Amino acid sequence: MSIEVITRKAGSFVHRVQVASFEELLVDVPTVVGGEDSAPDPHDYFDLSLGACKSITVLMYARRKGLPLASIVTTVDRDDSDERRAGENAEYRLSVSMHFQAEDGAELDEVTRQRLLEISERCPIHRLMTSTRVSVTSREISPE
């Protein structure tokens, strides 16, 4: 699968992202670094992928187990204050809070809520971010 990131207009940091048939995803950077602050920045997409994956993973589990889970509010808080430190002292911290909402009239007991939280840590993006070595290669291609 390929994702294309295309500059929207010359001299702008705003990019259009083309993923499958979704063509209106935009990426920008904050005005403090010269952007227009018109869309989420790359860090936002990184962080939101974790929150979305955790929510979806838990909802899939709940559906498979027949649990009365109606919705989830997942909040991802970022602490990037040590991200640019040198070497192994660099750290990008994400803290995830989840609120599980049961269907009308139903309740989720403490054991079930803890199990849902455990399941959230098995989402593919969580595992990718915490236990997988990721390799990135970059190359220039000639225009055709």
C-alpha positions in Angstrom: 0.0 0.0 0.0 1.2 3.5 -0.9 0.3 6.8 0.7 1.0 9.9 -1.4 1.8 13.2 0.3 1.6 16.1 -2.2 2.4 19.8 -1.7 -0.9 21.6 -2.1 0.7 24.9 -3.4 4.2 26.0 -4.0 5.8 27.7 -0.9 3.2 26.2 1.5 3.7 23.6 4.1 0.1 22.3 3.6 0.0 18.9 2.0 -2.8 16.8 0.7 -2.6 13.1 1.6 -4.0 10.5 -0.6 -4.7 7.2 1.1 -6.8 4.7 -0.9 -9.8 6.6 -2.0 -9.6 9.2 0.8 -8.3 12.3 -0.9 -9.1 15.1 1.4 -6.8 14.5 4.3 -4.6 17.5 4.9 -1.4 18.0 6.9 0.1 21.3 7.9 2.4 22.7 10.6 1.8 25.3 13.3 2.2 29.0 12.5 5.1 29.2 14.9 7.2 27.2 12.4 5.9 28.9 9.3 2.7 26.9 8.6 -0.9 27.9 8.3 -2.1 25.8 11.2 -4.9 24.7 8.9 -4.7 20.9 9.6 -3.2 18.4 12.0 0.6 18.2 11.9 2.5 15.0 11.4 2.9 14.5 15.2 -0.9 14.8 15.6 -1.4 12.0 13.0 1.2 9.8 14.8 -0.6 10.3 18.1 -4.1 10.0 16.8 -3.3 6.7 15.1 -2.6 5.3 18.5 -5.8 6.6 20.0 -7.9 5.4 17.1 -6.3 2.0 17.0 -6.8 1.4 20.7 -10.5 2.4 20.5 -11.1 0.2 17.4 -9.3 -2.8 19.0 -11.4 -2.5 22.2 -14.7 -2.1 20.2 -13.8 -5.2 18.1 -13.1 -7.2 21.2 -16.3 -6.1 23.0 -18.4 -7.0 19.9 -16.8 -10.4 19.6 -17.3 -11.1 23.4 -20.9 -9.7 23.3 -20.1 -7.0 25.9 -22.5 -4.0 26.2 -20.0 -1.4 25.1 -21.6 1.4 23.2 -18.7 3.9 22.7 -15.3 5.0 23.8 -13.7 8.3 24.4 -9.9 8.0 24.0 -7.7 11.0 24.9 -4.0 11.0 23.9 -1.8 13.5 25.7 1.6 14.2 24.3 4.8 15.2 26.2 7.5 15.9 23.6 9.6 18.0 25.9 12.5 15.4 25.8 12.0 14.3 22.2 15.0 16.2 20.8 17.5 15.1 23.5 20.6 13.4 22.2 20.9 9.6 22.1 19.0 7.3 24.4 17.8 10.2 26.6 15.4 11.2 23.9 11.8 10.3 24.8 8.4 11.0 23.3 5.8 10.2 25.8 2.1 9.5 25.1 -0.4 9.1 27.8 -3.7 7.5 26.9 -6.9 7.8 28.9 -10.0 5.8 27.9 -13.6 6.2 29.0 -15.9 3.2 28.3 -19.6 4.0 27.8 -22.0 1.0 28.2 -25.2 0.7 26.2 -28.3 2.2 27.7 -29.2 0.5 31.0 -26.1 -1.6 31.1 -23.0 -1.3 33.2 -19.4 -2.4 32.8 -17.9 -3.8 36.0 -14.4 -3.0 37.2 -13.0 -6.3 36.0 -14.4 -5.8 32.5 -13.1 -2.2 32.3 -9.6 -3.3 33.3 -9.8 -6.1 30.7 -10.7 -3.6 28.0 -7.8 -1.4 29.0 -5.5 -4.5 28.8 -6.9 -5.3 25.3 -6.2 -1.7 24.2 -2.5 -2.3 24.8 -2.6 -5.1 22.2 -3.6 -2.8 19.4 -1.2 -3.1 16.4 -0.2 0.6 16.6 0.7 0.3 20.3 2.8 -2.7 19.6 4.4 -1.0 16.5 5.3 2.0 18.6 6.6 0.1 21.6 8.1 -3.2 20.5 8.9 -3.2 16.8 12.0 -1.9 15.2 10.9 0.3 12.3 13.2 0.9 9.4 12.8 3.9 7.1 14.6 4.3 3.8 14.3 7.4 1.6 15.2 7.8 -2.0 14.6 10.3 -4.8 12.8 9.2 -7.9 13.1 10.8 -11.3 10.0 12.3 -12.9 8.6 10.1 -15.6 
